[in-house]
Amino acid sequence: MHTLFTMSSLDELIQKARMLLSEGHSPGQIADELSLSMETVTWLLTQQKGAAIPKDVHIDWTAVSGQGPLLDEMAMMLLKRYYTAINEEGKEEDRFPSVVVGIAISGIPLATLIAVEEDLRLAIYHPAKHSTQQTPVGSMSGNFANIAGERCVIVDDVITSGNTMQEVVKLLRKHGATPLAIWVIFDKRGIRDVDGVPVYSLFKVSRID
C-alpha cells in the first residue's frame, strides 16, 4: 500500500475530515481545508472496503496561514518569485497583471495582500467543487472586480489535481480575460503550465514511491 501517510497521521486526517463534515463543510471545502484531492477526501469520509488509499500528500501550513504577518510575507514571496522569474526569462512585456484572482478559500487572503501591495484589482473565483448545484460549476464572485478584458494572475495555496486551475483558466478566457500566470505556494503535481498558463510555485512537493 503506497502512501506517505503514517497510520497515526491517517487516523488524524480521518478524524479531521469527519469533524469538518459534521460542522457543515462540503467535501470540496474539506479538500481545501486539508490541502488534499477530492479523491483522498472521499476515501477518508467513506473508508470503502477494498479501496486503496489514494496517493496524496497532506500539507499543514497553519503555523503560517494563521499568522497575519507571516501570511503577508508568504504573499510577498509569491510576488517576488514571479517578477524575478519573468525578469530572468526576459519576458516582462505584457506580463504585468491588472487583476489578481484569488481562489476560494485559501487563495483569497493571499490575493488580497498582493492586490494591496501592487495596487491591483481583486477578483474571487468559487471552484466547482464548492458548488451545491446538481451539475457543479465554478463561478466568479459578482462582489469583486470584473475580469473582462483584464490581465489576470491566479493565486491559491496549493495545486493538488489541477482541476480547479483548469476551470478558472477556461472561465477567464471565456470572459475575455488573459490569464498570465498561476501563483501557488505548494505544487503537488510538478507541472509547468495549465493549458498554456505558466505555474510559478514556491515549493514543489514530490512523492517517492
C-alpha positions as CSV (number, residue, x, y, z in Angstrom):
1,M,0.0,0.0,0.0
2,H,1.8,3.1,-1.3
3,T,1.1,6.2,0.7
4,L,3.0,8.9,2.5
5,F,0.6,8.9,5.4
6,T,1.6,7.0,8.6
7,M,-1.3,5.2,10.4
8,S,-1.3,7.9,13.1
9,S,-1.4,10.8,10.6
10,L,-4.0,8.9,8.6
11,D,-6.2,8.5,11.7
12,E,-5.9,12.2,12.4
13,L,-6.9,13.1,8.9
14,I,-9.9,10.8,9.0
15,Q,-11.0,12.5,12.3
16,K,-10.4,16.0,10.9
17,A,-12.4,15.2,7.7
18,R,-15.3,13.8,9.7
19,M,-15.3,16.7,12.1
20,L,-15.4,19.2,9.3
21,L,-18.2,17.3,7.6
22,S,-20.2,17.3,10.9
23,E,-19.7,21.1,11.1
24,G,-21.3,21.6,7.7
25,H,-18.3,21.6,5.4
26,S,-18.8,20.2,1.9
27,P,-16.3,17.6,0.6
28,G,-14.9,20.3,-1.6
29,Q,-14.3,22.6,1.3
30,I,-12.8,19.8,3.3
31,A,-10.4,19.1,0.4
32,D,-9.3,22.8,0.6
33,E,-9.0,22.8,4.3
34,L,-6.8,19.8,4.4
35,S,-5.0,20.5,1.1
36,L,-6.0,17.1,-0.3
37,S,-7.5,15.9,-3.5
38,M,-11.2,15.2,-3.7
39,E,-10.4,11.5,-4.3
40,T,-8.5,11.4,-1.0
41,V,-11.2,13.2,0.9
42,T,-13.9,10.9,-0.5
43,W,-11.8,7.9,0.8
44,L,-11.3,9.5,4.2
45,L,-15.0,10.0,4.6
46,T,-16.3,6.7,3.2
47,Q,-13.5,4.2,4.1
48,Q,-14.8,1.9,1.3
49,K,-13.6,-1.7,1.9
50,G,-11.0,-2.9,-0.6
51,A,-10.4,0.7,-1.8
52,A,-6.7,1.6,-1.9
53,I,-5.6,4.6,0.0
54,P,-5.1,7.4,-2.7
55,K,-1.6,8.6,-3.3
56,D,-1.5,12.0,-1.8
57,V,0.5,14.4,0.4
58,H,-1.0,16.3,3.3
59,I,0.3,19.8,3.7
60,D,-0.2,21.6,7.0
61,W,0.9,25.2,6.8
62,T,-1.4,26.6,9.5
63,A,1.6,27.9,11.5
64,V,2.0,30.5,8.7
65,S,-1.6,30.9,7.4
66,G,-2.9,31.6,10.9
67,Q,-0.5,34.5,11.5
68,G,-1.2,37.7,9.6
69,P,2.4,39.0,9.3
70,L,3.7,35.6,8.2
71,L,0.9,35.2,5.7
72,D,1.8,38.6,4.3
73,E,5.4,37.6,3.9
74,M,4.3,34.5,2.1
75,A,2.2,36.6,-0.3
76,M,5.2,38.9,-0.9
77,M,7.3,35.8,-1.7
78,L,4.8,34.8,-4.4
79,L,5.0,38.3,-5.8
80,K,8.8,38.4,-5.9
81,R,9.0,34.9,-7.2
82,Y,7.0,35.9,-10.3
83,Y,8.8,39.2,-11.0
84,T,12.2,37.5,-10.6
85,A,11.2,34.8,-13.0
86,I,9.9,37.0,-15.8
87,N,13.0,39.2,-15.5
88,E,15.2,36.2,-15.9
89,E,13.1,34.9,-18.7
90,G,13.3,38.3,-20.4
91,K,9.5,38.3,-20.9
92,E,8.5,41.4,-18.9
93,E,6.4,42.9,-21.7
94,D,2.6,42.3,-21.2
95,R,3.3,40.1,-18.1
96,F,2.2,42.7,-15.5
97,P,-1.3,41.9,-14.2
98,S,-4.2,44.3,-13.7
99,V,-6.3,41.9,-11.7
100,V,-5.4,39.3,-9.0
101,V,-7.8,36.3,-8.9
102,G,-8.0,34.6,-5.6
103,I,-9.4,31.1,-5.5
104,A,-11.7,30.5,-2.6
105,I,-11.0,29.8,0.2
106,S,-7.2,29.8,0.8
107,G,-6.2,31.9,-2.2
108,I,-8.3,34.9,-1.1
109,P,-6.1,36.3,1.7
110,L,-3.0,35.8,-0.4
111,A,-4.6,37.5,-3.4
112,T,-5.9,40.4,-1.2
113,L,-2.4,41.1,0.2
114,I,-0.9,41.0,-3.2
115,A,-3.6,43.3,-4.6
116,V,-2.9,45.8,-1.8
117,E,0.8,45.7,-2.3
118,E,0.6,46.2,-6.1
119,D,-2.5,48.5,-6.2
120,L,-4.3,45.9,-8.3
121,R,-8.0,45.0,-8.6
122,L,-9.2,41.9,-6.8
123,A,-11.4,39.1,-8.2
124,I,-12.6,36.0,-6.5
125,Y,-13.3,32.6,-8.0
126,H,-15.5,29.9,-6.5
127,P,-14.5,26.4,-7.6
128,A,-16.9,23.9,-8.9
129,K,-16.2,21.6,-6.0
130,H,-17.8,24.2,-3.7
131,S,-20.9,24.3,-5.8
132,T,-24.2,22.8,-4.4
133,Q,-25.8,22.6,-7.8
134,Q,-26.7,19.2,-9.2
135,T,-24.2,19.8,-12.0
136,P,-21.4,21.7,-10.2
137,V,-19.9,24.7,-12.0
138,G,-17.3,27.3,-10.9
139,S,-18.1,31.0,-10.9
140,M,-16.6,34.4,-10.4
141,S,-17.9,36.5,-7.5
142,G,-20.1,39.4,-8.5
143,N,-19.0,41.4,-5.5
144,F,-15.4,41.9,-6.7
145,A,-13.6,43.1,-9.8
146,N,-14.9,42.4,-13.3
147,I,-12.3,40.3,-15.2
148,A,-13.5,41.1,-18.8
149,G,-10.5,42.3,-20.9
150,E,-8.2,42.2,-17.9
151,R,-4.7,40.6,-17.5
152,C,-5.0,38.2,-14.6
153,V,-2.8,36.2,-12.3
154,I,-4.4,33.3,-10.4
155,V,-3.5,32.8,-6.8
156,D,-4.0,29.8,-4.5
157,D,-2.2,28.0,-1.8
158,V,-1.9,24.5,-3.4
159,I,-2.2,22.8,-6.7
160,T,-3.4,19.3,-6.0
161,S,-5.1,17.8,-9.0
162,G,-5.0,20.8,-11.2
163,N,-8.8,20.6,-12.0
164,T,-9.6,23.9,-10.3
165,M,-6.9,25.7,-12.2
166,Q,-8.1,24.3,-15.5
167,E,-11.6,25.6,-14.6
168,V,-10.6,29.1,-13.8
169,V,-8.3,29.4,-16.8
170,K,-11.1,28.3,-19.1
171,L,-13.6,30.7,-17.4
172,L,-11.2,33.7,-17.6
173,R,-10.7,33.1,-21.3
174,K,-14.4,32.7,-21.9
175,H,-15.0,36.1,-20.3
176,G,-12.3,37.8,-22.5
177,A,-9.6,37.9,-19.8
178,T,-6.0,36.9,-20.3
179,P,-4.6,34.6,-17.7
180,L,-0.9,35.5,-17.4
181,A,0.2,33.1,-14.7
182,I,-0.7,30.9,-11.8
183,W,1.0,31.6,-8.4
184,V,0.9,28.9,-5.7
185,I,2.8,28.2,-2.6
186,F,2.8,24.4,-3.0
187,D,2.7,22.5,-6.3
188,K,1.8,18.9,-5.6
189,R,1.8,17.9,-9.3
190,G,5.1,19.4,-10.5
191,I,3.5,20.9,-13.6
192,R,5.0,23.8,-15.6
193,D,1.7,25.1,-17.0
194,V,-2.1,24.7,-17.1
195,D,-3.5,24.9,-20.6
196,G,-0.5,27.1,-21.6
197,V,-0.6,29.3,-18.5
198,P,2.7,29.1,-16.6
199,V,2.8,28.0,-13.0
200,Y,5.1,29.7,-10.5
201,S,5.3,27.9,-7.2
202,L,7.4,28.5,-4.1
203,F,7.7,24.8,-3.3
204,K,7.3,21.6,-5.4
205,V,6.1,18.6,-3.4
206,S,7.3,15.3,-4.8
207,R,6.2,11.8,-3.9
208,I,8.7,9.0,-3.8
209,D,7.0,5.6,-4.1
